[in-house]
């Protein structure tokens, strides 16, 4: 069974409200109907009821519409607006269209109301789904950013060409390069010449194997010109809408390499 369409009707005349509700019933689709008799009640029900469709008459002044309906486009609410009118001028029509009105109906031609509501409800559902997806993506982005900014390992985000699109604070501390000095540049500009072939192979493998973390180890350049050894993983998340990047995480292992070399010399 299809979900009910939530309809909020802004109408101060009882007779007009009855006509609209009777016409809606002829559409043979499930709906929840609430009515607001004035703009104060409308504002309250708009937030409490969260309608898919708002049906409003044209008895209010345009300024009242602008204050109580159009401004909602800048809020977190999403609904489609249908105007029922006696007559309206071209200027009024232009104003309404710019404000995102879904449809116009004359009071003496309400037979098209069910179809207008169904069409508007379809658009409203699509807009709500899109907004939910955007909010989810934004939430994931915030969580991801918080995570990578508060771990000790360094994090770099790359595009498919190896261009750096993000550097975590820990990566800045390890290399000494500010984010403004590395973002937009190729990762290969900061890798030791002897490791370029290896690093290129890592990147190609990651592109061919999405979501698989591959171990990496190479030398990177510090701001002062010296090189340090790092190890970590490279993972391709270009396919993930919440990331859309290749992630390199690494840590400085230079001291470990030096100790191991000294140990071999002594032995």
N, C-alpha and C positions, 0 to 999 in steps of 0.2 A: 504494500500500500504506500502510495506517495506521501511524503511528509506534508504536514499542513503549512499553508502559506500564512504568515503572520501579517495581518493588515491593520493598520492604524488609520482611522478616518477622522480627519479634522473637519467637523461640520457642526454649526450652531443651531441648525433647524432640524427638528425631529422628523418632519415629513421627508426632507431630503435624505436624511440618514436611513429611513426605512426603505426608500426607493433604491438606494445604493445597495443595501444589504440584500434586498429581494433579488436584484439583478445579479449579484454575486452568487446567490444560490443556484441560479440557472446555469452556471458554469459547470456544475457537477464535479467540483474538485474540493478537497478538504481545505478548510481555512479557519484560522482563528481571527476573530474580529473584535477590535476595541475601538471605542469612539472617544474623541476629545471635543468638548464643546467650545473651548476657548484656547488661546495660545499658552496660558499658564498650565492648564491640564495637559495640553499637547506636549510641552517640554518635559513634564514629569513622566508621561507614559512613553515618550520616545526613548528614554533611557531605561525605564523599568521593563517595558514590553519588548524592546529591541526588534521593531518590525522589519519584515522584508520589503513591504510596500507601504507607502504613505499615500492616501487619497485625500486631497484637500480641495475645498471649494474656492472660488475666486472672490468671495465676499470680503476677504481681508484686503487691506491696502497693500500695495507692493512692498512698502517699507516693512510691514509686519511679516510678510513672507521672507524678506531678506534677513530679518533679525532671527526669526524662529525656525526657518527651514533651510535656507541656502547656506547659512553659516555652519550647519551640521556637516557639510562636505569637508570641513577642516578638522572634524572631530574623528574619533575612533569608530563611529557608527557608519554602517553601510546600508543604504536602502534605496529603492527606486521611488520616484515621485510621479504621481499621476494627478493632473489638474482637471477638475470638472468645472466648466465655466458656462455662463450665459453667452457672453461675447468677449472678445479681447482684441486689442489693437495689435498692429504689426510690431510696434515698439515693445509692447508687453511680451509678445511671442519671442522676440529676439532676446529680451532679458531672461525669460524662462529657459530658453535653449542654452544660453551661456551658463546657466546655473545647473544644468544637467537634468532637466525634466525629462522623464521617460516617455510621457504621452499626454495628449490633450483630448478631452471629451466634452461635448455639449450636454447640458442637463436634459435636453429633450431627445438625446440620442444615446442613451446608456446601454443599448443592446451590445455595443462593442466592448463594454467594460470587462467581462470575463476574459476575453482574448488579450486585452491590454494588460490585465493583471498577470496572466500566465507568461506573457512575453517578458514583462518587467521582472517577474519572479525568477525567471531563468537567468537574466542578467545579474540580478541581485545575488543569486547563489554563486555564480561564477566569480563575482567580485569578492564575496566573502571567502571563498576558497583561496583565491589569489592572495588576499590579505593574510590569511592564516599561514599560507606557505611562506610569505615574506617574513612574517613574525617569527616563524619557526627557524627560518634561515638566519635571521638576525640574532635569535637566541643562541643558536649553535655557534655563530661567529663570535659572540661575546664569551661563551664558555671556552671556546678554542683559544681565543686571545688571552684570557685569564690564565689558562693552563700553561701555555708556552711562555708567558711572561713571568711565571713564578716557579719554573723548574731550573735546576742547576745546569742541565745540559744546554748547549747552544742550539738554536733552531734557525734554519734558513728556509724560506719558501722560494721556489723557483718556478718559472713558467716552462713550457715545453722546450724552449731553446736554451735553458740554463741561465736565464736572466734572473737576478735576485729581485724579488718583489717584497720581501720582508726579512728583517733581522731582529732576533730577540735581544733583550738587554744582556743576557748572559753571553751571547755571541759577540756583542760589542766589547764586553769586558775581556774576553779571551784574545781577540785580535787587536783591539785598540781602535778599530775603524768605527766611526759613527755611522748610524743607519743612512744618513744623508750622503755618505761617501761610498756606500756600496749598492744601495737600491738603484736599480736601472742598469747595473753593470753585470757583465757575465761572471759567473762563478769561477770560470777558468782564468780570469785575471788575477785571482788570489791564490791559485794553486801552484806549487813548485813545478818548474818546467819538467823535471824528471818524472812527475806524477801525472802529467796531463793525459797521457794515453790511458792510464788506469782510471782516472776520473771520468774521462769520456766514455769508457766502457761501462762504468757504473751507471751513468745517466742513461745510456742506451738500453741497458738491461732493465732499469726501472720503468722506462716508457713502455717496454714490451711486456712487463709483468705488473699490471696495476694491483695496488693494495698489498703487494708482497714486500716486506721489509728486507732489504739486502744489506749485509755488513760491508762497511767501507773503512778504509784506512789510507791516509795520504798526508802530505805536508801542505800547510797553508801559510801564506805570508802575513806577518804582523805589520802594523802601521810603521814601525821603526825600521822595517826592511828585513828583519830576521825571519826564519821559518820555524814552525813548530809542528810536531806530529799530532794528528787528531785521529780518533776512530769513532765510529757510530753506525748509523744506518741511513739508507736512502729509500723512501717509499713514495710511490706514485699515487697521488690522490687527485689527479686532474679530473677524473670521472665523477668525483664526489662534489655535488653542488654546494655543499657547505664549506668546502676547502678550495677546490679548483687549483691545486698546486702540487708540486713535487716537494716533499718534506725531507730535509736533511737535518738530522740531529747528531751532534758530535760532542766529544769532550777532549780536553788537552791531555795527551799521554806522553808528552815529551820527557818528563822526569822518569817515567817507567822505561822508556826506550834507552835513556842514558844509563840508568842503573843496570839494565840488562846487558848493555854493551860493556860496562865496566866489569860486570860479573864474568863475562866471557873472557875478557882480557886477563883477569886474575887467575882464571882456571887454566 
